[in-house]
Amino acid sequence: MKKLFTAQELAEMLNLSVETIWRYTRQKKIPTIELGEKQYRYEKEAVLAALAGGNLSVKEEGHVYAKQGDYTYEDYLKLPKDLGYRFEILEGFLVKEPSPSIHHQRLSRELGRRLMTFFDNYDPEGELFFAPLDVTLTISNVVQPDILFISGARREIMRQERIDGPCDLVLEIMSPTNRRKDRLRKMEIYRKAGIPHYWLVDPEESTLETFRLKDGSYTLVFAGGPGDKFTHPDFPGLALDLDRVFYRPVFE
């Protein structure tokens, strides 16, 4: 069976932008394998054959992707407004993704509500924030975590327009179109930045994983989903009803 690639992986292999891959997907100029609503995979050889056989001119649109690998926060500030998309810079590479789905928003809402209730008592001087909000970790890493918490002891990293430095806790809800980004790329960026707690939510598998930074590496503290009891030694008393968090209406 031939290996299937995400749009991000294919773009990196072909030295193209993800937007170019999505553009050709929408225009049906390259073969795709549809896994679900707006979930696509690609066979590299089939795509190369389509590009060659169709004599397509592989041209990046505009200047936005002109220097992948060298993007900085200053470049990020110059990006055009593109409604319906979110931008991040990961190790100098510009990543553009569609706005979150309804289920993604539902997960963010439920987790955010419970975390806010907990942190209001646990650390009243701290603050919980939600995407979209820029977090600059280095000049070439600008991220927008789905949920982030900044303790009262770290309030100095708050700026009027962004968060400038590592948060205490970052929670990401994995994108169905680019699961490796949160599982591998961003996790490594957060590790290098020294973020103490990284939580990862998988909407497709209905699982929550919490990682704690120890001796420079992330170690798994909790992994579970509906039917499991959430516990975390660093946040005693935090009650997360995972049945409610991962609830999905039957009509979906």
Backbone bond lengths (Angstrom), bond angles and torsions (degrees), N, CA, C in turn:
res aa  C-N    CA-C-N  psi(-1)  N-CA   C-N-CA  omega(-1)  CA-C   N-CA-C  phi
1 M - - - 1.459 - - 1.521 110.11 -
2 K 1.326 116.06 130.26 1.452 119.90 -178.14 1.524 111.43 -71.40
3 K 1.320 115.63 145.33 1.463 121.30 -179.76 1.521 109.87 -71.52
4 L 1.306 115.52 136.79 1.462 121.84 177.75 1.517 109.09 -103.42
5 F 1.325 115.59 144.70 1.451 121.30 -176.94 1.522 110.77 -122.56
6 T 1.337 115.81 150.95 1.454 121.04 172.81 1.524 109.12 -77.50
7 A 1.332 116.22 170.03 1.465 120.51 178.40 1.524 110.29 -62.25
8 Q 1.333 117.18 -38.60 1.460 120.77 -179.99 1.522 110.92 -64.94
9 E 1.330 116.94 -45.51 1.465 120.90 -179.95 1.521 110.96 -63.97
10 L 1.347 115.95 -42.75 1.465 119.86 179.80 1.518 110.74 -64.34
11 A 1.334 116.31 -40.95 1.465 120.28 179.74 1.524 110.86 -61.68
12 E 1.322 117.15 -41.75 1.463 120.80 -179.74 1.530 111.06 -65.93
13 M 1.342 117.09 -39.63 1.455 120.36 -178.74 1.530 111.73 -68.39
14 L 1.345 116.25 -35.86 1.462 120.67 -177.09 1.526 112.51 -93.62
15 N 1.350 115.71 1.05 1.464 120.65 -178.89 1.525 111.22 58.39
16 L 1.331 115.26 44.70 1.453 122.78 177.84 1.523 108.75 -122.52
17 S 1.303 116.39 171.30 1.456 120.02 174.49 1.519 109.41 -85.95
18 V 1.308 116.14 155.97 1.457 120.77 176.34 1.521 109.60 -62.27
19 E 1.323 116.72 -35.39 1.453 120.46 179.95 1.529 111.40 -61.51
20 T 1.329 117.09 -37.18 1.464 119.68 177.86 1.526 110.48 -64.14
21 I 1.342 116.75 -42.36 1.458 120.19 177.49 1.527 110.43 -62.38
22 W 1.334 116.64 -44.64 1.463 119.53 178.85 1.528 111.74 -65.01
23 R 1.329 115.75 -37.88 1.471 119.37 -179.91 1.526 110.09 -61.91
24 Y 1.330 117.49 -46.70 1.468 120.75 179.13 1.530 111.21 -67.51
25 T 1.344 116.25 -29.57 1.463 119.47 176.27 1.521 110.19 -66.67
26 R 1.335 116.65 -47.31 1.465 120.30 179.57 1.526 111.61 -62.58
27 Q 1.333 116.04 -36.18 1.459 120.63 -178.93 1.526 112.38 -83.77
28 K 1.346 116.25 -1.28 1.473 122.80 179.35 1.530 111.38 58.60
29 K 1.320 116.34 37.76 1.462 120.95 179.21 1.533 112.20 -93.97
30 I 1.336 116.31 -11.72 1.457 119.99 176.05 1.526 108.45 -130.80
31 P 1.339 117.59 149.00 1.475 120.35 -179.27 1.519 111.34 -71.87
32 T 1.298 116.08 139.98 1.461 121.96 179.41 1.521 110.23 -132.10
33 I 1.306 115.34 160.42 1.470 122.11 172.32 1.520 106.01 -119.06
34 E 1.319 117.16 115.91 1.461 121.81 -175.17 1.525 109.56 -91.21
35 L 1.340 115.51 119.09 1.456 121.44 -179.98 1.520 112.35 -91.04
36 G 1.283 116.38 -21.94 1.459 122.14 -178.05 1.504 108.37 179.67
37 E 1.323 116.78 -168.60 1.448 120.08 -179.15 1.531 110.19 -62.36
38 K 1.345 115.07 115.71 1.466 122.96 178.49 1.534 112.20 59.05
39 Q 1.321 116.93 28.94 1.453 121.47 176.11 1.525 108.20 -119.13
40 Y 1.330 116.24 110.27 1.447 121.10 -173.87 1.527 111.28 -122.55
41 R 1.326 114.91 150.36 1.451 122.79 171.12 1.524 108.53 -131.68
42 Y 1.331 115.24 160.89 1.457 119.62 -173.15 1.526 110.84 -135.56
43 E 1.346 115.89 144.67 1.454 121.97 168.82 1.524 107.32 -96.20
44 K 1.319 115.77 120.73 1.460 119.92 -173.78 1.521 112.21 -56.52
45 E 1.336 118.44 -47.50 1.460 121.25 -176.59 1.524 111.10 -64.30
46 A 1.329 117.22 -38.38 1.465 120.48 179.46 1.530 110.91 -65.83
47 V 1.335 115.74 -38.76 1.467 119.43 178.49 1.523 110.35 -66.91
48 L 1.343 117.35 -43.54 1.460 120.71 179.21 1.523 110.93 -61.48
49 A 1.327 115.99 -39.69 1.465 119.76 179.22 1.523 111.16 -65.05
50 A 1.332 116.66 -39.52 1.459 120.48 179.64 1.521 111.08 -67.08
51 L 1.333 116.16 -40.57 1.458 119.83 179.62 1.521 110.87 -65.80
52 A 1.326 116.63 -40.06 1.466 120.38 -179.06 1.525 111.19 -74.74
53 G 1.338 116.66 -46.05 1.453 120.48 -176.69 1.513 113.93 -69.15
54 G 1.337 115.55 -30.12 1.460 118.52 -179.21 1.508 113.60 -89.41
55 N 1.340 116.16 -0.43 1.462 120.98 -178.83 1.528 111.86 52.10
56 L 1.325 115.58 40.50 1.462 120.11 -178.84 1.517 110.43 -75.43
57 S 1.281 115.19 141.23 1.458 120.17 175.63 1.517 108.20 -89.00
58 V 1.334 116.24 106.04 1.469 120.34 -179.00 1.512 108.56 -78.14
59 K 1.294 115.88 99.52 1.456 121.41 -174.84 1.513 110.06 -128.60
60 E 1.308 115.62 127.32 1.455 120.04 176.88 1.516 109.57 -73.28
61 E 1.318 116.14 141.67 1.453 120.65 -178.79 1.514 110.67 -88.66
62 G 1.311 116.29 121.34 1.461 120.72 176.22 1.515 112.25 73.31
63 H 1.333 115.47 -170.11 1.462 121.02 -174.99 1.513 112.98 -97.95
64 V 1.334 116.54 -1.50 1.459 119.72 -170.26 1.526 112.22 -60.09
65 Y 1.332 117.32 -37.17 1.455 119.48 -174.93 1.526 111.39 -106.55
66 A 1.306 117.31 27.51 1.461 120.71 -171.74 1.523 113.20 -73.04
67 K 1.309 118.72 -19.26 1.467 118.34 -174.90 1.525 111.24 -143.08
68 Q 1.310 115.77 54.60 1.452 120.21 179.28 1.531 110.94 -55.44
69 G 1.320 114.91 134.12 1.450 121.27 -178.59 1.515 113.00 102.24
70 D 1.333 116.36 -14.50 1.467 120.58 -177.93 1.526 112.76 -122.76
71 Y 1.326 117.76 13.11 1.459 119.16 -177.95 1.528 111.20 -69.13
72 T 1.313 114.89 143.59 1.460 122.37 177.73 1.518 108.95 -126.38
73 Y 1.312 115.13 175.35 1.463 119.30 178.65 1.529 111.22 -62.39
74 E 1.326 117.69 -34.78 1.469 120.42 177.71 1.525 110.84 -62.58
75 D 1.331 117.21 -40.39 1.459 120.50 176.23 1.526 110.40 -64.98
76 Y 1.301 115.49 -38.80 1.461 121.61 -179.41 1.530 110.98 -58.84
77 L 1.327 115.86 -40.56 1.455 120.10 -178.88 1.531 112.53 -67.25
78 K 1.332 116.67 -19.97 1.468 121.11 -178.34 1.521 113.01 -92.53
79 L 1.328 117.34 -1.27 1.462 119.98 -178.15 1.523 110.44 -64.18
80 P 1.324 117.30 141.53 1.470 119.59 178.07 1.524 110.87 -70.31
81 K 1.316 116.33 153.40 1.454 120.52 175.83 1.525 108.33 -68.48
82 D 1.318 116.25 128.62 1.455 121.04 -178.58 1.519 107.22 -133.29
83 L 1.328 116.11 90.92 1.453 121.11 -174.97 1.527 110.30 -60.23
84 G 1.318 115.57 138.20 1.447 120.10 179.03 1.514 114.01 93.31
85 Y 1.352 117.64 -0.93 1.460 120.74 -179.59 1.519 110.65 -130.35
86 R 1.339 115.12 157.82 1.455 122.06 175.01 1.521 108.23 -121.51
87 F 1.337 116.08 139.78 1.455 121.65 179.29 1.526 110.31 -113.37
88 E 1.330 115.37 144.75 1.457 122.44 169.98 1.529 107.30 -142.52
89 I 1.333 115.81 159.50 1.460 120.72 172.29 1.519 107.11 -118.62
90 L 1.327 115.76 120.42 1.459 122.03 -178.86 1.518 108.99 -118.19
91 E 1.310 115.59 109.24 1.470 122.11 -177.95 1.531 111.15 51.55
92 G 1.322 115.86 42.88 1.461 120.69 175.81 1.516 114.65 87.46
93 F 1.344 118.45 -4.76 1.454 121.82 -179.58 1.524 110.09 -101.86
94 L 1.321 115.68 132.24 1.460 120.88 179.77 1.520 109.95 -82.57
95 V 1.329 116.20 127.60 1.455 122.29 -180.00 1.523 108.39 -118.41
96 K 1.325 115.89 128.14 1.458 121.80 -178.83 1.520 108.59 -122.89
97 E 1.330 116.34 126.44 1.454 120.13 -178.43 1.523 110.62 -134.48
98 P 1.343 116.69 154.20 1.467 119.92 177.82 1.516 111.37 -64.34
99 S 1.315 116.05 161.43 1.465 120.47 175.78 1.522 109.72 -61.46
100 P 1.344 117.69 153.55 1.459 121.23 -177.35 1.526 112.74 -62.52
101 S 1.335 114.71 156.58 1.462 121.68 178.05 1.529 110.46 -79.23
102 I 1.319 116.06 174.14 1.464 120.77 178.16 1.530 110.47 -63.79
103 H 1.335 116.45 -41.48 1.474 119.07 179.80 1.525 110.43 -64.24
104 H 1.309 116.78 -39.47 1.466 121.69 176.18 1.525 109.71 -58.96
105 Q 1.310 116.86 -45.55 1.465 121.08 179.79 1.524 111.32 -65.40
106 R 1.314 115.97 -36.73 1.468 119.73 178.97 1.536 110.93 -64.41
107 L 1.325 115.94 -42.77 1.460 120.15 177.81 1.530 111.08 -63.07
108 S 1.323 115.97 -44.41 1.461 120.63 179.24 1.519 111.17 -61.41
109 R 1.312 116.33 -41.83 1.468 120.58 -179.37 1.521 111.65 -63.76
110 E 1.336 117.23 -48.06 1.456 120.81 -176.51 1.521 111.66 -67.25
111 L 1.325 116.63 -44.91 1.462 119.52 178.66 1.522 110.82 -66.00
112 G 1.321 116.04 -41.87 1.456 119.85 179.92 1.520 112.78 -62.04
113 R 1.324 116.16 -41.37 1.459 120.23 -179.88 1.526 111.17 -61.87
114 R 1.312 117.66 -44.22 1.449 121.40 -177.47 1.532 112.01 -73.30
115 L 1.335 115.55 -37.41 1.466 118.53 177.42 1.519 111.31 -68.40
116 M 1.319 116.78 -38.08 1.460 120.01 179.62 1.528 110.89 -63.96
117 T 1.326 116.49 -42.77 1.465 120.59 177.96 1.522 110.76 -60.61
118 F 1.330 116.20 -41.94 1.471 120.04 -179.02 1.522 111.41 -67.90
119 F 1.342 116.97 -50.16 1.463 119.87 -174.52 1.532 112.84 -70.43
120 D 1.318 117.87 -23.38 1.463 119.81 176.07 1.522 110.75 -59.96
121 N 1.325 116.60 -31.97 1.463 121.15 178.42 1.527 112.23 -95.77
122 Y 1.322 116.45 -36.40 1.462 121.42 -175.99 1.526 112.04 -70.55
123 D 1.326 115.90 -40.85 1.472 121.20 -178.86 1.527 108.17 -147.82
124 P 1.329 117.97 80.59 1.469 121.73 -174.84 1.523 113.80 -57.97
125 E 1.331 118.38 -24.51 1.458 120.82 -179.45 1.535 112.07 -85.12
126 G 1.319 115.87 -10.93 1.456 119.56 178.66 1.522 111.40 -81.93
127 E 1.341 115.94 169.81 1.467 120.13 179.87 1.522 110.77 -139.78
128 L 1.336 114.59 143.52 1.453 122.79 176.62 1.522 108.38 -105.71
129 F 1.332 116.51 134.38 1.462 121.21 -179.29 1.520 110.32 -128.58
130 F 1.337 115.37 161.37 1.452 122.80 -178.17 1.524 110.26 -128.12
131 A 1.339 115.90 153.34 1.461 120.75 173.85 1.536 108.87 -66.19
132 P 1.327 116.47 149.26 1.465 127.92 2.29 1.535 112.45 -86.11
133 L 1.320 115.37 126.11 1.459 122.72 174.17 1.521 107.09 -154.20
134 D 1.322 116.54 123.87 1.461 120.50 -177.23 1.527 110.91 -72.13
135 V 1.333 114.95 136.12 1.457 122.35 172.46 1.527 107.09 -123.53
136 T 1.319 116.89 113.94 1.464 121.00 179.91 1.530 108.15 -95.90
137 L 1.327 115.39 112.76 1.461 121.26 -179.70 1.516 111.28 -95.98
138 T 1.334 116.24 -37.95 1.464 123.21 171.19 1.514 105.94 -144.84
139 I 1.315 117.64 177.77 1.459 120.80 179.96 1.524 111.85 -64.29
140 S 1.354 116.80 -23.25 1.466 120.00 -177.89 1.522 112.88 -114.28
141 N 1.345 117.16 15.29 1.460 121.47 176.75 1.530 109.37 -133.60
142 V 1.314 114.86 102.90 1.461 122.15 178.25 1.528 106.87 -121.32
143 V 1.324 116.75 113.03 1.458 120.84 -173.43 1.529 110.77 -120.23
144 Q 1.331 113.95 163.28 1.464 121.36 176.68 1.526 108.43 -131.85
145 P 1.329 117.67 79.63 1.478 119.77 179.21 1.520 110.70 -59.81
146 D 1.318 116.20 149.57 1.463 119.67 178.98 1.527 110.97 -64.79
147 I 1.328 116.20 -41.62 1.468 121.86 176.64 1.520 107.34 -140.44
148 L 1.316 116.74 140.52 1.464 120.07 176.66 1.517 109.81 -145.18
149 F 1.328 114.73 148.58 1.467 120.39 178.83 1.514 109.34 -123.85
150 I 1.333 114.92 135.67 1.463 121.90 176.47 1.525 107.42 -120.33
151 S 1.304 116.14 121.31 1.458 120.95 -178.18 1.524 110.88 -71.18
152 G 1.321 115.09 163.14 1.453 119.71 177.51 1.519 112.13 -60.77
153 A 1.329 116.77 -27.51 1.465 120.95 -179.44 1.524 112.60 -75.48
154 R 1.327 117.65 -13.32 1.477 120.36 -177.24 1.524 112.53 -117.33
155 R 1.289 117.94 22.05 1.462 120.42 -175.90 1.528 112.96 -63.33
156 E 1.319 117.15 -16.78 1.466 119.25 -177.84 1.523 112.40 -67.86
157 I 1.344 118.51 -14.51 1.466 120.02 179.67 1.527 112.03 -82.82
158 M 1.334 117.04 -6.08 1.467 120.42 179.80 1.523 110.20 -79.57
159 R 1.320 115.29 128.23 1.461 122.01 173.45 1.521 108.28 -114.95
160 Q 1.307 116.24 168.97 1.458 119.18 -178.00 1.533 111.47 -62.61
161 E 1.336 116.55 -36.58 1.459 119.72 -173.82 1.524 113.93 -109.38
162 R 1.360 118.62 -6.18 1.459 119.86 -175.92 1.526 110.41 -165.09
163 I 1.328 115.07 176.61 1.457 122.64 170.25 1.523 106.53 -104.64
164 D 1.312 117.18 125.94 1.462 121.19 -174.29 1.530 109.81 -114.65
165 G 1.319 115.77 82.74 1.459 120.11 -179.77 1.508 111.63 139.69
166 P 1.329 117.23 174.67 1.463 121.44 -176.75 1.525 113.26 -72.63
167 C 1.331 115.92 132.06 1.459 122.43 176.48 1.532 109.09 -79.69
168 D 1.320 115.79 174.59 1.465 119.89 176.56 1.520 111.31 -82.37
169 L 1.309 115.78 -35.64 1.465 121.01 -179.14 1.516 108.95 -143.54
170 V 1.325 115.73 135.85 1.461 122.47 176.18 1.518 108.22 -126.82
171 L 1.312 116.35 132.54 1.463 121.66 177.50 1.516 108.86 -121.96
172 E 1.322 116.07 127.97 1.462 121.87 178.37 1.521 109.53 -119.00
173 I 1.323 115.65 136.28 1.461 122.42 172.98 1.522 106.27 -101.99
174 M 1.313 116.50 115.32 1.462 120.53 -170.97 1.521 112.42 -61.54
175 S 1.330 114.60 138.66 1.455 121.29 176.11 1.518 109.65 -80.75
176 P 1.339 118.55 133.13 1.467 119.93 178.94 1.523 112.85 -65.65
177 T 1.332 117.21 -20.10 1.463 120.36 -178.90 1.519 112.84 -89.77
178 N 1.341 117.12 -12.79 1.468 118.69 -177.26 1.524 109.89 -156.12
179 R 1.315 116.19 69.57 1.451 121.38 -175.55 1.531 112.05 -68.47
180 R 1.333 116.96 -31.50 1.461 120.47 -178.46 1.527 111.97 -65.63
181 K 1.330 116.60 -26.25 1.464 119.52 -178.07 1.526 110.54 -60.24
182 D 1.327 117.49 -48.68 1.461 120.74 -178.38 1.522 111.69 -78.77
183 R 1.327 116.98 -36.55 1.464 121.63 -175.79 1.525 111.59 -72.12
184 L 1.322 117.69 -35.79 1.453 120.49 -173.98 1.522 113.03 -117.45
185 R 1.328 117.40 -60.72 1.467 120.29 -170.88 1.523 112.04 -65.86
186 K 1.329 116.51 -51.72 1.464 118.49 -176.95 1.526 111.57 -72.83
187 M 1.307 116.11 -32.49 1.461 118.70 177.46 1.524 110.31 -61.09
188 E 1.320 117.52 -40.45 1.458 121.24 179.19 1.527 110.84 -69.06
189 I 1.325 116.76 -37.62 1.463 120.73 178.03 1.535 110.02 -64.18
190 Y 1.321 116.67 -43.59 1.460 120.60 179.44 1.525 110.88 -66.45
191 R 1.330 116.67 -36.47 1.463 120.34 178.28 1.524 110.15 -63.15
192 K 1.319 116.31 -47.78 1.471 120.11 -179.25 1.523 111.27 -63.95
193 A 1.339 116.23 -32.02 1.467 120.09 -179.63 1.527 111.87 -75.41
194 G 1.336 116.77 -14.25 1.460 119.93 179.08 1.513 114.38 82.58
195 I 1.324 118.04 26.90 1.465 121.31 178.28 1.532 108.22 -73.22
196 P 1.325 117.66 121.10 1.471 120.48 -171.97 1.522 115.06 -62.80
197 H 1.332 117.01 -36.77 1.461 120.32 -174.39 1.523 110.58 -130.48
198 Y 1.343 115.25 127.26 1.461 121.57 176.33 1.523 107.70 -125.56
199 W 1.333 116.02 121.55 1.456 121.75 179.44 1.527 108.73 -113.63
200 L 1.323 115.56 138.31 1.452 121.72 -174.76 1.521 109.52 -127.03
201 V 1.330 115.38 124.01 1.465 121.83 -179.82 1.521 108.84 -109.63
202 D 1.324 116.33 130.15 1.463 122.17 177.53 1.525 108.24 -108.91
203 P 1.341 117.98 104.10 1.469 120.29 -178.29 1.523 113.20 -65.11
204 E 1.330 117.35 -32.65 1.456 120.40 -177.35 1.529 111.46 -72.85
205 E 1.326 117.06 -38.63 1.459 121.12 -179.04 1.527 112.63 -95.14
206 S 1.340 117.01 -6.44 1.476 122.29 -177.81 1.526 111.03 54.89
207 T 1.327 115.04 54.85 1.462 119.64 179.68 1.525 110.44 -131.48
208 L 1.314 114.64 150.24 1.456 123.35 174.33 1.526 107.69 -121.31
209 E 1.329 116.31 127.40 1.457 121.64 175.27 1.530 107.96 -120.02
210 T 1.309 116.48 133.73 1.459 120.27 177.40 1.525 108.37 -117.90
211 F 1.337 114.96 130.70 1.456 121.35 -179.04 1.528 109.21 -117.96
212 R 1.327 115.95 144.55 1.455 122.27 178.66 1.526 108.88 -122.85
213 L 1.334 115.65 135.18 1.454 120.44 -179.77 1.527 109.67 -76.29
214 K 1.332 115.60 123.43 1.453 121.19 179.62 1.524 108.67 -142.63
215 D 1.324 115.36 122.05 1.464 121.36 -179.71 1.526 112.11 54.88
216 G 1.328 115.36 38.70 1.454 120.50 175.36 1.510 115.83 82.76
217 S 1.341 118.23 3.32 1.464 121.64 -179.82 1.525 109.56 -132.39
218 Y 1.325 115.70 154.07 1.458 120.50 176.23 1.521 109.71 -86.26
219 T 1.330 115.78 129.20 1.462 121.46 174.95 1.531 108.29 -115.04
220 L 1.316 115.73 142.86 1.457 121.37 -178.92 1.522 110.07 -74.04
221 V 1.326 116.03 127.69 1.461 121.81 179.45 1.523 110.62 -103.09
222 F 1.327 116.15 -41.31 1.472 120.53 -178.31 1.519 108.87 -146.82
223 A 1.328 115.43 143.76 1.465 121.91 172.75 1.517 107.40 -145.67
224 G 1.325 116.30 124.89 1.458 118.79 -179.28 1.511 111.49 -176.26
225 G 1.313 114.21 -178.80 1.457 121.13 -178.54 1.510 110.29 -154.18
226 P 1.323 117.54 -156.10 1.465 120.65 179.91 1.524 111.80 -52.71
227 G 1.310 116.01 133.82 1.456 121.42 -178.20 1.506 114.00 93.98
228 D 1.337 117.37 -12.89 1.462 121.37 179.48 1.528 110.37 -98.91
229 K 1.325 115.20 151.30 1.462 120.73 177.41 1.522 109.09 -95.35
230 F 1.318 115.86 124.33 1.456 120.56 -179.00 1.528 110.51 -81.21
231 T 1.333 115.09 132.89 1.464 120.84 172.53 1.524 108.23 -142.28
232 H 1.330 115.21 148.80 1.464 119.80 177.33 1.530 107.93 -149.72
233 P 1.329 117.47 121.50 1.476 119.86 -175.88 1.518 114.28 -62.82
234 D 1.339 117.95 -25.69 1.464 120.32 -178.79 1.520 112.78 -86.15
235 F 1.323 116.61 -13.08 1.466 120.34 -179.45 1.526 109.20 -131.05
236 P 1.335 116.88 66.97 1.469 120.02 -179.21 1.523 111.03 -62.61
237 G 1.305 114.49 135.22 1.458 119.23 179.22 1.515 113.79 92.83
238 L 1.328 117.89 -5.85 1.463 119.94 178.25 1.522 108.90 -74.89
239 A 1.313 116.11 115.64 1.467 121.77 -178.55 1.523 109.49 -105.15
240 L 1.309 115.97 113.37 1.463 121.12 175.65 1.525 108.62 -114.59
241 D 1.314 116.32 111.37 1.462 120.89 176.79 1.527 107.22 -80.82
242 L 1.327 116.93 95.46 1.461 120.73 -174.13 1.522 112.27 -69.17
243 D 1.323 117.84 -23.68 1.467 119.51 173.42 1.520 109.63 -63.16
244 R 1.312 115.81 -42.82 1.463 120.50 -179.70 1.532 110.98 -74.55
245 V 1.322 116.80 -40.17 1.460 120.40 -179.16 1.523 111.36 -58.63
246 F 1.340 116.26 -43.64 1.466 120.32 -175.91 1.526 113.33 -96.21
247 Y 1.314 116.20 12.97 1.471 119.60 179.51 1.532 110.55 -59.36
248 R 1.311 114.96 136.46 1.453 120.84 178.85 1.529 108.42 -137.26
249 P 1.340 117.88 123.39 1.469 120.39 -178.79 1.526 111.42 -55.53
250 V 1.312 115.61 145.51 1.471 120.35 -175.71 1.521 112.05 -63.68
251 F 1.342 118.06 -26.51 1.462 119.37 -177.57 1.517 112.57 -71.62
252 E 1.319 118.33 -11.44 1.444 120.31 175.54 1.530 110.85 -83.98
